[in-house]
Amino acid sequence: MKPKKLVIPEVSLPISQVKIDFEILSDPKVEELLLFEEISRPEEIGRENPFSPY
């Protein structure tokens, strides 16, 4: 008994285009979320306890 030949149909799938609306980033509510805490520069020599908060 011979194995059946596998036939894969050629189907082209439509390519979907993604549009990103960057105007949402100018919303004041989003700007509040994007604010980051300013990180202070480390001391040149080092700190006595590097695990203590600044």
PyRosetta script that sets phi, psi and omega in degrees:
from pyrosetta import init, pose_from_sequence

init()
pose = pose_from_sequence("MKPKKLVIPEVSLPISQVKIDFEILSDPKVEELLLFEEISRPEEIGRENPFSPY")
pose.set_psi(1, 123.5)
pose.set_omega(1, -178.7)
pose.set_phi(2, -86.4)
pose.set_psi(2, 140.9)
pose.set_omega(2, 175.4)
pose.set_phi(3, -68.9)
pose.set_psi(3, 146.5)
pose.set_omega(3, 179.9)
pose.set_phi(4, -71.1)
pose.set_psi(4, 146.4)
pose.set_omega(4, 179.4)
pose.set_phi(5, -78.5)
pose.set_psi(5, 128.3)
pose.set_omega(5, -178.8)
pose.set_phi(6, -81.2)
pose.set_psi(6, 124.9)
pose.set_omega(6, 179.9)
pose.set_phi(7, -113.2)
pose.set_psi(7, 120.4)
pose.set_omega(7, 178.4)
pose.set_phi(8, -104.1)
pose.set_psi(8, 118.9)
pose.set_omega(8, -179.6)
pose.set_phi(9, -69.6)
pose.set_psi(9, 144.0)
pose.set_omega(9, 178.0)
pose.set_phi(10, -86.7)
pose.set_psi(10, 109.3)
pose.set_omega(10, -179.5)
pose.set_phi(11, -122.0)
pose.set_psi(11, 126.6)
pose.set_omega(11, 176.9)
pose.set_phi(12, -97.1)
pose.set_psi(12, 124.2)
pose.set_omega(12, 179.8)
pose.set_phi(13, -88.6)
pose.set_psi(13, 140.0)
pose.set_omega(13, 178.6)
pose.set_phi(14, -67.6)
pose.set_psi(14, 139.4)
pose.set_omega(14, 179.1)
pose.set_phi(15, -86.9)
pose.set_psi(15, 120.6)
pose.set_omega(15, 179.5)
pose.set_phi(16, -88.7)
pose.set_psi(16, 141.4)
pose.set_omega(16, -179.1)
pose.set_phi(17, -102.7)
pose.set_psi(17, 132.0)
pose.set_omega(17, -179.6)
pose.set_phi(18, -98.7)
pose.set_psi(18, 127.4)
pose.set_omega(18, 176.8)
pose.set_phi(19, -111.9)
pose.set_psi(19, 129.3)
pose.set_omega(19, 179.9)
pose.set_phi(20, -107.7)
pose.set_psi(20, 125.2)
pose.set_omega(20, 179.7)
pose.set_phi(21, -94.1)
pose.set_psi(21, 103.2)
pose.set_omega(21, -177.9)
pose.set_phi(22, -81.8)
pose.set_psi(22, -6.0)
pose.set_omega(22, 179.1)
pose.set_phi(23, -65.7)
pose.set_psi(23, -23.2)
pose.set_omega(23, 179.3)
pose.set_phi(24, -63.2)
pose.set_psi(24, -25.9)
pose.set_omega(24, -179.4)
pose.set_phi(25, -70.9)
pose.set_psi(25, -18.1)
pose.set_omega(25, 178.9)
pose.set_phi(26, -88.1)
pose.set_psi(26, -0.8)
pose.set_omega(26, 177.5)
pose.set_phi(27, -68.7)
pose.set_psi(27, 133.4)
pose.set_omega(27, -178.8)
pose.set_phi(28, -57.6)
pose.set_psi(28, -32.3)
pose.set_omega(28, 179.5)
pose.set_phi(29, -65.9)
pose.set_psi(29, -37.0)
pose.set_omega(29, 179.3)
pose.set_phi(30, -74.2)
pose.set_psi(30, -35.8)
pose.set_omega(30, 179.1)
pose.set_phi(31, -61.2)
pose.set_psi(31, -33.7)
pose.set_omega(31, 177.0)
pose.set_phi(32, -64.1)
pose.set_psi(32, -34.6)
pose.set_omega(32, -179.4)
pose.set_phi(33, -74.3)
pose.set_psi(33, -25.6)
pose.set_omega(33, -175.5)
pose.set_phi(34, -85.5)
pose.set_psi(34, -5.3)
pose.set_omega(34, 180.0)
pose.set_phi(35, -73.2)
pose.set_psi(35, 134.1)
pose.set_omega(35, 179.6)
pose.set_phi(36, -114.3)
pose.set_psi(36, 151.2)
pose.set_omega(36, 176.2)
pose.set_phi(37, -70.5)
pose.set_psi(37, 135.7)
pose.set_omega(37, 179.9)
pose.set_phi(38, -73.3)
pose.set_psi(38, 129.7)
pose.set_omega(38, -178.3)
pose.set_phi(39, -94.5)
pose.set_psi(39, 125.5)
pose.set_omega(39, -179.5)
pose.set_phi(40, -77.6)
pose.set_psi(40, 153.8)
pose.set_omega(40, 179.3)
pose.set_phi(41, -72.1)
pose.set_psi(41, 142.6)
pose.set_omega(41, 178.2)
pose.set_phi(42, -69.8)
pose.set_psi(42, 155.7)
pose.set_omega(42, 178.0)
pose.set_phi(43, -67.6)
pose.set_psi(43, 147.2)
pose.set_omega(43, -174.7)
pose.set_phi(44, -64.6)
pose.set_psi(44, -46.6)
pose.set_omega(44, -174.6)
pose.set_phi(45, -78.6)
pose.set_psi(45, -32.3)
pose.set_omega(45, -175.6)
pose.set_phi(46, 125.7)
pose.set_psi(46, 170.7)
pose.set_omega(46, -179.2)
pose.set_phi(47, -110.1)
pose.set_psi(47, 152.4)
pose.set_omega(47, 179.3)
pose.set_phi(48, -64.1)
pose.set_psi(48, -44.3)
pose.set_omega(48, 176.7)
pose.set_phi(49, -123.3)
pose.set_psi(49, 100.5)
pose.set_omega(49, -176.4)
pose.set_phi(50, -68.3)
pose.set_psi(50, -12.0)
pose.set_omega(50, -179.1)
pose.set_phi(51, -93.2)
pose.set_psi(51, -7.0)
pose.set_omega(51, 178.4)
pose.set_phi(52, -77.3)
pose.set_psi(52, 144.3)
pose.set_omega(52, -179.0)
pose.set_phi(53, -68.9)
pose.set_psi(53, 158.6)
pose.set_omega(53, -179.8)
pose.set_phi(54, -74.0)
pose.dump_pdb("model.pdb")
